[in-house]
Structures are given as C-alpha cells and as structure tokens.
Amino acid sequence: MFPAESEPAPRAFDASADEPREWEPEREPEMGEVPSVAELMPENKGGDDDISLDDLLDEIIKAGE
C-alpha cells in the first residue's frame, strides 16, 4: 500500500536545536572530579601494582572514617 499523498513528509532531525524534545531526558549538571580507588591507595607499595582485596577493603574502611 502506498502512503496517501496528503501525508506530510517526515521531518529531518535537527541536531543543532538546543531545546529538549519530549522523549529526551533532561540534561544533568556537570559533575566535578569523581574520586577513584587509586586516590586512596599508597603510592609505593613494593613496586607491585597488584593489591589484595583485604588491603583494598582496609583502605576503603579507613577512608570512610
């Protein structure tokens, strides 16, 4: 079946439009620096990059205190 000639042509998507559409989520505000586990760990621990889960858990607990 052919579309009726009276139907409007689909609109092209305009990516330059800044206004949000109904189906788009609201924009979230910019977040600052997200902390990571690397910031909690000591810099030099014997030159070994591997760390045990127990050591990691201890550092997380210390950071929360």
Secondary structure, 3 states (H helix, E strand, C coil): CCCCCCCCCCCCCCCCCCCCCCCCCCCCCCCCCCCCHHHCCCCCCCCCCCCCHHHHHHHHHHHHC
